[in-house]
Amino acid sequence: EVELVESGGGSVEAGGSLRLSCAASGGIWSRSCVAWFRQSPGKEREGVAAIDRDGSTTYVESAQDRFTISQDDAKDTVYLVMNNLKPEDTAMYYCAADPGYCTRTKLRSRDYFRYWGQGTQVTVPS
């Protein structure tokens, strides 16, 4: 059974940084695209960044300058480092995985991802 477990969320002042972690299990690691999505109250879930097993990364334009996605193959874990956080980054952040390669098209919609974690809350007070 595939399982994705996020951690690392919290409340941080504007301008601060956080590192989110997504630990994967269940045999999906070697053959999937792993991505981070986020969802604020009343808004659609939106893609942030994705990473292939070969380390290739894909970002949405709004995340390119401040967010970095990376992975640790030894731990089957994907990270999202978020710098210079802003109040508008406040959201529940979800890890998602799906067999195959990451593409910009995949990152545009949650519908392309089969497996999801429970989420970790990030709050940046204004």
C-alpha positions, 0 to 999 in steps of 0.5 A: 500500500502506497503511503505519503507522510508529510511533516515540517509545517508550522507557523513562521514569520514573514521572511522566514523559511521552512523545510517540508518533508514527504516520506514515501513507502509502498513501492512507488519511489522508484517509478513515480513523479512526486509533487507538492501541492497547496490549498488555501481555504476557499481556493483550488489545490494548486501545484507548486513543484515536482521531482522525477526519480532522476532528480529533474525538477519542475516548478510553477512560475510563482514558486521558482524563485523561493522554493526548492524541491529535492530528494533523498533516495536513501530515505525515499523522501522528498523535501520542499524548502521554502524561503522568504515566506509570505502571508499568501503562502499560508496553506495546507501543503500536500505531497502527491505521487503518480507513476510516470514522469513529471510534466508541467501539465501534470503540475497544473491539476490534482487530477493527474496524481493518484496518491496523496498524503494528509497534508501539513499546515504552513501559516505565515501571519500577516 
